[in-house]
Amino acid sequence: MPRKFKSGEWVKVKGKLISPKMQVIQYVPKKDSIFGLVDNDSYLECVWYKNGERKSKVFHQNRLIKIIETGGLLNTFTTNSKLSLT
C-alpha cells in the first residue's frame, strides 16, 4: 500500500467533528497479529497537544485526512504593547 502522508503534514481523524489537529511524526512498523507480517507503510505516529500536555498515538493511514491548515501545534497570541510616556 502506498504511503499517503509525509512527516510534518497536518491531519485529522475522519468522521470526528471534535478531532484534534495532529502532526504526522513518522511511519511506524506494526506486526499483523494473524499473519505475523510486519507492515511498514500503513501506520502513522501522530502528535498533538491538549492543555499543554503532549499526546501521541498510532493511527492507520486510512483513518486520517489531510488538512490544509498551517501553523504550530500550540496557539500563541502576541500583542504589540507600546509604552506611552504621556
Sequence and secondary structure as in RCSB ss.txt:
>XXXX:A:sequence
MPRKFKSGEWVKVKGKLISPKMQVIQYVPKKDSIFGLVDNDSYLECVWYKNGERKSKVFHQNRLIKIIETGGLLN
TFTTNSKLSLT
>XXXX:A:secstr
      TT EEEETT TT   EEEEEEEEEE TTT  EEEEEEEEEEEEETTEEEEEEEEGGGEEE    S SS 
           
